[in-house]
Each structure stands twice: as structure tokens, then as C-alpha cells.
Amino acid sequence: MIRTIHPLYLLGLMVVILLTLVWQNNKIEKEISYAQSERGSARVIAKRIIDLKKVMKTANRSQIDRFLDGSLFAGAELTHRVKSKRYIVNAKNMNARQLQAFLNRILNMSVKVMQLKVQSTDDKHAGLYMEISL
């Protein structure tokens, strides 16, 4: 029968408990640092999304009308109208600079292009037909 606990057994038990606590503490610290890094990357992605939303604002009809009625398209015989929630643009005589400016502006908007036809009329001019869903 053991009436007293030997002090070395008690010391050994305390060392085992200490090592277990150190190991668990290290494991929890790694989990916390991983969660912080994930939160930081999510914050960066959220800022990028907000910046993209600012850039890619939904185009409305007045913006498109102002762009198409501008002096850039003088002489292009450009007509535009709205038909059944689609914006229809028809140009019969666009030069290369006008066509490039038009395509850059429209394709960089957040609109859905339903139909696009570009046909060369001669060496310097092209015709364009486009349907855009707003």
C-alpha cells in the first residue's frame, strides 16, 4: 500500500501536463494566424470587388444616348432606338476611329450584347448593327 505519492511522479505528471499545454497553445496560435491571414485576404478581395463595382456601373439609357449623340459620330449615319427592352444601334458609314471608340466604350460597359454585326462597306468605312440588353 502506498500511503504517499512520490514527488518524482508528481513532477513527471506536471511536466507531461506542461508539454500538452504548450503543444495545444502552439496549435491554437497557428489556427488564429491562419484565420487572420484568411480574413486579410478576404478584406483585400472585398476592396477589389468594391472598386470594380465603382468602375462597372450599370449603364443607363441616358449615358448611351449622350455618347451616341456626341460629335464623335458625325457623318457615321448612326441611328439608335429602344425596342422591347433592347437598345438597337445601326450605323452605316463609320470610319476606323469611330468604330474603335464605339466598341471600346460599349464593350467596357456592363451591358449584355445580344447581337453584333460589323460589315466592311469599303476600305475605310464599315457598317455596324448592334443589339444591347440593358
HELIX and SHEET records of a PDB file:
HELIX    1   1 PRO A    7  VAL A   55  1                                  49    
HELIX    2   2 ARG A   61  LEU A   68  1                                   8    
HELIX    3   3 SER A   71  PHE A   73  5                                   3    
HELIX    4   4 ALA A   96  LEU A  107  1                                  12    
SHEET    1   A 4 LEU A  78  LYS A  83  0                                        
SHEET    2   A 4 ARG A  86  ASN A  95 -1                                        
SHEET    3   A 4 HIS A 125  SER A 133 -1                                        
SHEET    4   A 4 LYS A 112  SER A 120 -1                                        
END                                                                             
